[in-house]
Amino acid sequence: MVNKVVALNTLIAVNKVIVVAAMLYSSSILAAIGIPEDGKKMTITGVVTEAIATAPDVEPSFKAHYLQLDEPMVFEDEGACGEITQHRIALNGFNLSSYQAKRVSVEGTVFCQQEYTGQYHLQDIKIKLLK
């Protein structure tokens, strides 16, 4: 009888550890997933990198650049692009070349660029230089 009680207590303790680990894992994933509702902005930090090749008829001052994210982010729009982990995100805006190779905080609207890249981009951005 004592062995059965010890075995049962051990099983309960192991199950508790598994449940807590699963909760921690899922909460860390859920914190990263999700795009704000349409029109709501989010803030992302990283380093502005190279310009992205654009069509020849695009105005020269409007060249998209990548923002190399401080940490990979999981985006989810529950739609066209679905769930994607990105290490960088395209910034759509004017005069971004002045921020190239600089660490910035970018506030903008995340959207799925389904037609061309199938990834998430930031538009309607405001950039703040960081130290």
N, C-alpha and C positions, 0 to 999 in steps of 0.2 A: 504494500500500500504506500509506503514511504517513497519508493522508487517512482510510482505513478504520480504522486504529488510533485516530486522534484521534476519529473519529465514534463508535466503540465505547466509548472511555473516557468521552466526553461522555454517551452514553446510560446507561452504568453509573452515573455520578455523578448524573444526573437521577433515575434509578430509586431510588438510595439516599435522595435528598432526599424523594421521594414516599413511600417506605416509612417513613422517620423521621417525617414530618409526619402520616401516617396513624396511626402508633403513638401519637404524642402526642395527637392528636385523640381516638382511641378510648379511651385511658387516662383522659383527663379526663372523658369521658362515663361510662365504667364506674365511676369513682370516685363519681359522684353517683347512680347507679342502684342500686336494691335496698333492700328493707326487711328489717330483721333478722327472724330466725325468730320465730314466734309466742312471745310472752312476753318477748322480749328488748327492752330499751329503747334508744332513741337520744336524743341531746341535740341540740337545735336552738336557735338564738338569733334574736332579733328583738324587735319592739315589739308589745305587746298593743294591739289597736285596738278598734273598736266591738263591741258585743254583736251576736250573730246572733239574728234573730227566732226564737222558739221557740213551740211549741204552747202554748195557754193553760193546759193542765193541768200544765205543768212547774213544779217547785218554783222560786220566785223566785231563790233563791241559786244555782241550777244553771242558769246562762245561759252558753252557749258564746260564746267570743270568738274573733276572728281573731288569729293571730300573724303580723305582717308580717315575712317572713323577711329576714335580712340580705342574702342572695343567693338567687335562684330555685333551687329544688331539683327534681331529677327523681326521682320515686318510681316504683317498679315492684314490683307484688306477684305478677306472673306469673299473675294471675287476673282477677277481676271488673273492677277499675278499670283494669288495664293500666298502661302508661307515661304519666305525666302530669307536666308541668312546672308547678309551683305557685309563685306569688310570695307566697302566704300559706297558712296551714293553720289549720283550726279546732281550738281547744282545748276539750276536753270536761272540765269540772271545776267545783268549787264555789268561790264567792266570787272569781271572776276580775275583777270590776269594780274591785277595789282595785289591780290591776296595770295598768289601762287607761292608755295613753300612756307606759308605762315600758318600758325595754329590759330583757329578761330572758333567762335561759337556762332552757329547759324540757326536762326529761327525761320521756319517756313512750313509750307503745307506739303505733306508727303502725298505723292500720287503714283499710280501704276502707269508706266509708259509701255503699255501692252503692244502697241503697233510696231515700235522700233526695237526696244531692248528687252522687253519682258521683265524689267526690273523696276525698282522704286527710285524716284527722283524727288528733289525738293524744288518747289517753285514759290514765287512771291516771298523771296528771302530777304532777311535783314542780317547783316554780318557784323560781328564785333570781334576785333582783334584781342587775342589772349596773350599773356606773357608766357 
